Amino acid sequence: MEKVCKNCRLIITQGEVCPLCGSTSLTTKWSGYIVIMNFEKSELAKKLDLRVNGTYALSVES
């Protein structure tokens, strides 16, 4: 089951630690996703303050 980091919203497919920010605060309660392939040119990445390519959840429950 995919998990999402509560800190940076990165979707994680394996492991218990976020490879992006190192957090162990993960959840399975999330919805929607966005794939950022070129964060430097992406207007959505700028609006969402995403600075690394990857797959991110749009909504994460606390």
Jmol script that loads the backbone (N, CA, C; Angstrom):
load data "model"
ATOM      1  N   MET A   1       0.845  -1.178   0.000  1.00  0.00           N
ATOM      2  CA  MET A   1       0.000   0.000   0.000  1.00  0.00           C
ATOM      3  C   MET A   1       0.893   1.245   0.000  1.00  0.00           C
ATOM      4  N   GLU A   2       0.510   2.203  -0.801  1.00  0.00           N
ATOM      5  CA  GLU A   2       1.269   3.447  -0.868  1.00  0.00           C
ATOM      6  C   GLU A   2       1.023   4.303   0.367  1.00  0.00           C
ATOM      7  N   LYS A   3       2.073   4.951   0.819  1.00  0.00           N
ATOM      8  CA  LYS A   3       1.988   5.863   1.951  1.00  0.00           C
ATOM      9  C   LYS A   3       2.421   7.248   1.488  1.00  0.00           C
ATOM     10  N   VAL A   4       2.047   8.239   2.248  1.00  0.00           N
ATOM     11  CA  VAL A   4       2.402   9.614   1.928  1.00  0.00           C
ATOM     12  C   VAL A   4       3.083  10.248   3.133  1.00  0.00           C
ATOM     13  N   CYS A   5       4.125  10.985   2.869  1.00  0.00           N
ATOM     14  CA  CYS A   5       4.810  11.733   3.916  1.00  0.00           C
ATOM     15  C   CYS A   5       3.937  12.922   4.306  1.00  0.00           C
ATOM     16  N   LYS A   6       3.672  13.061   5.590  1.00  0.00           N
ATOM     17  CA  LYS A   6       2.848  14.170   6.073  1.00  0.00           C
ATOM     18  C   LYS A   6       3.573  15.514   5.957  1.00  0.00           C
ATOM     19  N   ASN A   7       4.890  15.497   5.905  1.00  0.00           N
ATOM     20  CA  ASN A   7       5.659  16.742   5.834  1.00  0.00           C
ATOM     21  C   ASN A   7       5.747  17.296   4.413  1.00  0.00           C
ATOM     22  N   CYS A   8       6.155  16.460   3.451  1.00  0.00           N
ATOM     23  CA  CYS A   8       6.396  16.958   2.093  1.00  0.00           C
ATOM     24  C   CYS A   8       5.400  16.431   1.064  1.00  0.00           C
ATOM     25  N   ARG A   9       4.504  15.531   1.441  1.00  0.00           N
ATOM     26  CA  ARG A   9       3.439  14.968   0.605  1.00  0.00           C
ATOM     27  C   ARG A   9       3.937  14.017  -0.486  1.00  0.00           C
ATOM     28  N   LEU A  10       5.184  13.586  -0.426  1.00  0.00           N
ATOM     29  CA  LEU A  10       5.714  12.642  -1.399  1.00  0.00           C
ATOM     30  C   LEU A  10       5.044  11.288  -1.211  1.00  0.00           C
ATOM     31  N   ILE A  11       4.629  10.658  -2.307  1.00  0.00           N
ATOM     32  CA  ILE A  11       4.035   9.317  -2.239  1.00  0.00           C
ATOM     33  C   ILE A  11       5.170   8.299  -2.215  1.00  0.00           C
ATOM     34  N   ILE A  12       5.121   7.404  -1.232  1.00  0.00           N
ATOM     35  CA  ILE A  12       6.182   6.429  -0.993  1.00  0.00           C
ATOM     36  C   ILE A  12       5.622   5.032  -1.215  1.00  0.00           C
ATOM     37  N   THR A  13       6.302   4.229  -2.027  1.00  0.00           N
ATOM     38  CA  THR A  13       5.811   2.890  -2.341  1.00  0.00           C
ATOM     39  C   THR A  13       6.424   1.806  -1.465  1.00  0.00           C
ATOM     40  N   GLN A  14       7.559   2.106  -0.830  1.00  0.00           N
ATOM     41  CA  GLN A  14       8.158   1.111   0.063  1.00  0.00           C
ATOM     42  C   GLN A  14       8.995   1.801   1.133  1.00  0.00           C
ATOM     43  N   GLY A  15       9.123   1.127   2.250  1.00  0.00           N
ATOM     44  CA  GLY A  15       9.899   1.663   3.358  1.00  0.00           C
ATOM     45  C   GLY A  15       9.051   2.447   4.338  1.00  0.00           C
ATOM     46  N   GLU A  16       9.673   2.865   5.423  1.00  0.00           N
ATOM     47  CA  GLU A  16       8.994   3.592   6.497  1.00  0.00           C
ATOM     48  C   GLU A  16       9.592   4.972   6.741  1.00  0.00           C
ATOM     49  N   VAL A  17      10.487   5.393   5.846  1.00  0.00           N
ATOM     50  CA  VAL A  17      11.134   6.698   5.967  1.00  0.00           C
ATOM     51  C   VAL A  17      11.026   7.396   4.614  1.00  0.00           C
ATOM     52  N   CYS A  18      10.671   8.670   4.641  1.00  0.00           N
ATOM     53  CA  CYS A  18      10.570   9.443   3.413  1.00  0.00           C
ATOM     54  C   CYS A  18      11.970   9.652   2.824  1.00  0.00           C
ATOM     55  N   PRO A  19      12.178   9.247   1.573  1.00  0.00           N
ATOM     56  CA  PRO A  19      13.500   9.434   0.971  1.00  0.00           C
ATOM     57  C   PRO A  19      13.806  10.898   0.642  1.00  0.00           C
ATOM     58  N   LEU A  20      12.791  11.737   0.625  1.00  0.00           N
ATOM     59  CA  LEU A  20      12.990  13.145   0.284  1.00  0.00           C
ATOM     60  C   LEU A  20      13.371  13.998   1.492  1.00  0.00           C
ATOM     61  N   CYS A  21      12.586  13.876   2.576  1.00  0.00           N
ATOM     62  CA  CYS A  21      12.841  14.739   3.735  1.00  0.00           C
ATOM     63  C   CYS A  21      13.298  13.973   4.976  1.00  0.00           C
ATOM     64  N   GLY A  22      13.270  12.641   4.936  1.00  0.00           N
ATOM     65  CA  GLY A  22      13.742  11.838   6.055  1.00  0.00           C
ATOM     66  C   GLY A  22      12.732  11.630   7.172  1.00  0.00           C
ATOM     67  N   SER A  23      11.508  12.115   6.986  1.00  0.00           N
ATOM     68  CA  SER A  23      10.476  11.989   8.019  1.00  0.00           C
ATOM     69  C   SER A  23       9.973  10.551   8.130  1.00  0.00           C
ATOM     70  N   THR A  24       9.550  10.184   9.331  1.00  0.00           N
ATOM     71  CA  THR A  24       8.899   8.890   9.544  1.00  0.00           C
ATOM     72  C   THR A  24       7.402   9.080   9.778  1.00  0.00           C
ATOM     73  N   SER A  25       6.923  10.283   9.586  1.00  0.00           N
ATOM     74  CA  SER A  25       5.507  10.606   9.765  1.00  0.00           C
ATOM     75  C   SER A  25       4.769  10.343   8.451  1.00  0.00           C
ATOM     76  N   LEU A  26       4.326   9.086   8.283  1.00  0.00           N
ATOM     77  CA  LEU A  26       3.662   8.666   7.056  1.00  0.00           C
ATOM     78  C   LEU A  26       2.199   8.326   7.323  1.00  0.00           C
ATOM     79  N   THR A  27       1.374   8.397   6.290  1.00  0.00           N
ATOM     80  CA  THR A  27      -0.035   8.074   6.428  1.00  0.00           C
ATOM     81  C   THR A  27      -0.542   7.389   5.166  1.00  0.00           C
ATOM     82  N   THR A  28      -1.622   6.640   5.313  1.00  0.00           N
ATOM     83  CA  THR A  28      -2.289   6.037   4.165  1.00  0.00           C
ATOM     84  C   THR A  28      -3.566   6.800   3.834  1.00  0.00           C
ATOM     85  N   LYS A  29      -3.833   7.864   4.575  1.00  0.00           N
ATOM     86  CA  LYS A  29      -5.041   8.661   4.379  1.00  0.00           C
ATOM     87  C   LYS A  29      -4.731   9.892   3.536  1.00  0.00           C
ATOM     88  N   TRP A  30      -4.833   9.723   2.219  1.00  0.00           N
ATOM     89  CA  TRP A  30      -4.553  10.794   1.292  1.00  0.00           C
ATOM     90  C   TRP A  30      -5.429  10.630   0.063  1.00  0.00           C
ATOM     91  N   SER A  31      -5.521  11.685  -0.738  1.00  0.00           N
ATOM     92  CA  SER A  31      -6.306  11.593  -1.966  1.00  0.00           C
ATOM     93  C   SER A  31      -5.702  12.487  -3.041  1.00  0.00           C
ATOM     94  N   GLY A  32      -5.911  12.099  -4.259  1.00  0.00           N
ATOM     95  CA  GLY A  32      -5.414  12.835  -5.408  1.00  0.00           C
ATOM     96  C   GLY A  32      -3.902  12.827  -5.488  1.00  0.00           C
ATOM     97  N   TYR A  33      -3.385  12.952  -6.694  1.00  0.00           N
ATOM     98  CA  TYR A  33      -1.934  13.028  -6.818  1.00  0.00           C
ATOM     99  C   TYR A  33      -1.542  13.835  -8.039  1.00  0.00           C
ATOM    100  N   ILE A  34      -0.327  14.307  -8.012  1.00  0.00           N
ATOM    101  CA  ILE A  34       0.247  15.057  -9.110  1.00  0.00           C
ATOM    102  C   ILE A  34       1.644  14.516  -9.359  1.00  0.00           C
ATOM    103  N   VAL A  35       1.999  14.381 -10.631  1.00  0.00           N
ATOM    104  CA  VAL A  35       3.332  13.921 -10.990  1.00  0.00           C
ATOM    105  C   VAL A  35       4.103  15.117 -11.539  1.00  0.00           C
ATOM    106  N   ILE A  36       5.204  15.430 -10.905  1.00  0.00           N
ATOM    107  CA  ILE A  36       6.060  16.524 -11.343  1.00  0.00           C
ATOM    108  C   ILE A  36       7.261  15.913 -12.059  1.00  0.00           C
ATOM    109  N   MET A  37       7.395  16.240 -13.339  1.00  0.00           N
ATOM    110  CA  MET A  37       8.492  15.681 -14.132  1.00  0.00           C
ATOM    111  C   MET A  37       9.618  16.688 -14.369  1.00  0.00           C
ATOM    112  N   ASN A  38       9.299  17.988 -14.310  1.00  0.00           N
ATOM    113  CA  ASN A  38      10.309  19.022 -14.476  1.00  0.00           C
ATOM    114  C   ASN A  38       9.907  20.199 -13.593  1.00  0.00           C
ATOM    115  N   PHE A  39      10.287  20.137 -12.325  1.00  0.00           N
ATOM    116  CA  PHE A  39       9.833  21.129 -11.348  1.00  0.00           C
ATOM    117  C   PHE A  39      10.280  22.538 -11.695  1.00  0.00           C
ATOM    118  N   GLU A  40      11.379  22.678 -12.402  1.00  0.00           N
ATOM    119  CA  GLU A  40      11.883  24.008 -12.742  1.00  0.00           C
ATOM    120  C   GLU A  40      10.977  24.742 -13.734  1.00  0.00           C
ATOM    121  N   LYS A  41      10.269  23.997 -14.591  1.00  0.00           N
ATOM    122  CA  LYS A  41       9.398  24.607 -15.593  1.00  0.00           C
ATOM    123  C   LYS A  41       7.920  24.493 -15.247  1.00  0.00           C
ATOM    124  N   SER A  42       7.586  23.747 -14.218  1.00  0.00           N
ATOM    125  CA  SER A  42       6.192  23.491 -13.867  1.00  0.00           C
ATOM    126  C   SER A  42       5.581  24.629 -13.043  1.00  0.00           C
ATOM    127  N   GLU A  43       4.512  25.205 -13.549  1.00  0.00           N
ATOM    128  CA  GLU A  43       3.801  26.248 -12.812  1.00  0.00           C
ATOM    129  C   GLU A  43       3.106  25.657 -11.582  1.00  0.00           C
ATOM    130  N   LEU A  44       2.589  24.420 -11.705  1.00  0.00           N
ATOM    131  CA  LEU A  44       1.956  23.774 -10.549  1.00  0.00           C
ATOM    132  C   LEU A  44       2.971  23.502  -9.443  1.00  0.00           C
ATOM    133  N   ALA A  45       4.151  23.069  -9.816  1.00  0.00           N
ATOM    134  CA  ALA A  45       5.194  22.826  -8.812  1.00  0.00           C
ATOM    135  C   ALA A  45       5.530  24.116  -8.071  1.00  0.00           C
ATOM    136  N   LYS A  46       5.567  25.220  -8.790  1.00  0.00           N
ATOM    137  CA  LYS A  46       5.848  26.503  -8.145  1.00  0.00           C
ATOM    138  C   LYS A  46       4.729  26.887  -7.188  1.00  0.00           C
ATOM    139  N   LYS A  47       3.476  26.706  -7.617  1.00  0.00           N
ATOM    140  CA  LYS A  47       2.338  27.056  -6.759  1.00  0.00           C
ATOM    141  C   LYS A  47       2.271  26.180  -5.519  1.00  0.00           C
ATOM    142  N   LEU A  48       2.646  24.896  -5.665  1.00  0.00           N
ATOM    143  CA  LEU A  48       2.593  23.957  -4.544  1.00  0.00           C
ATOM    144  C   LEU A  48       3.906  23.906  -3.771  1.00  0.00           C
ATOM    145  N   ASP A  49       4.887  24.709  -4.177  1.00  0.00           N
ATOM    146  CA  ASP A  49       6.200  24.779  -3.543  1.00  0.00           C
ATOM    147  C   ASP A  49       6.900  23.416  -3.541  1.00  0.00           C
ATOM    148  N   LEU A  50       6.878  22.738  -4.696  1.00  0.00           N
ATOM    149  CA  LEU A  50       7.546  21.449  -4.860  1.00  0.00           C
ATOM    150  C   LEU A  50       8.845  21.689  -5.613  1.00  0.00           C
ATOM    151  N   ARG A  51       9.953  21.257  -5.031  1.00  0.00           N
ATOM    152  CA  ARG A  51      11.263  21.556  -5.610  1.00  0.00           C
ATOM    153  C   ARG A  51      12.042  20.320  -6.032  1.00  0.00           C
ATOM    154  N   VAL A  52      11.349  19.168  -6.097  1.00  0.00           N
ATOM    155  CA  VAL A  52      11.976  17.923  -6.525  1.00  0.00           C
ATOM    156  C   VAL A  52      10.958  17.179  -7.389  1.00  0.00           C
ATOM    157  N   ASN A  53      11.415  16.582  -8.481  1.00  0.00           N
ATOM    158  CA  ASN A  53      10.518  15.779  -9.308  1.00  0.00           C
ATOM    159  C   ASN A  53      10.039  14.572  -8.515  1.00  0.00           C
ATOM    160  N   GLY A  54       8.791  14.171  -8.753  1.00  0.00           N
ATOM    161  CA  GLY A  54       8.237  13.015  -8.055  1.00  0.00           C
ATOM    162  C   GLY A  54       6.733  13.012  -8.105  1.00  0.00           C
ATOM    163  N   THR A  55       6.122  12.075  -7.393  1.00  0.00           N
ATOM    164  CA  THR A  55       4.679  11.940  -7.311  1.00  0.00           C
ATOM    165  C   THR A  55       4.236  12.374  -5.915  1.00  0.00           C
ATOM    166  N   TYR A  56       3.315  13.339  -5.867  1.00  0.00           N
ATOM    167  CA  TYR A  56       2.898  13.940  -4.607  1.00  0.00           C
ATOM    168  C   TYR A  56       1.390  13.839  -4.425  1.00  0.00           C
ATOM    169  N   ALA A  57       0.965  13.702  -3.185  1.00  0.00           N
ATOM    170  CA  ALA A  57      -0.448  13.709  -2.844  1.00  0.00           C
ATOM    171  C   ALA A  57      -0.952  15.150  -2.834  1.00  0.00           C
ATOM    172  N   LEU A  58      -2.187  15.354  -3.289  1.00  0.00           N
ATOM    173  CA  LEU A  58      -2.777  16.686  -3.262  1.00  0.00           C
ATOM    174  C   LEU A  58      -3.389  17.003  -1.907  1.00  0.00           C
ATOM    175  N   SER A  59      -3.928  15.975  -1.257  1.00  0.00           N
ATOM    176  CA  SER A  59      -4.571  16.163   0.047  1.00  0.00           C
ATOM    177  C   SER A  59      -4.111  15.073   1.003  1.00  0.00           C
ATOM    178  N   VAL A  60      -3.671  15.481   2.183  1.00  0.00           N
ATOM    179  CA  VAL A  60      -3.197  14.529   3.200  1.00  0.00           C
ATOM    180  C   VAL A  60      -3.955  14.805   4.489  1.00  0.00           C
ATOM    181  N   GLU A  61      -4.579  13.755   5.062  1.00  0.00           N
ATOM    182  CA  GLU A  61      -5.282  13.913   6.339  1.00  0.00           C
ATOM    183  C   GLU A  61      -4.277  13.800   7.483  1.00  0.00           C
ATOM    184  N   SER A  62      -4.482  14.585   8.501  1.00  0.00           N
ATOM    185  CA  SER A  62      -3.576  14.595   9.660  1.00  0.00           C
ATOM    186  C   SER A  62      -3.708  13.369  10.507  1.00  0.00           C
TER     187      SER A  62
END
end "model"
wireframe off; spacefill off
backbone 0.3
color backbone group
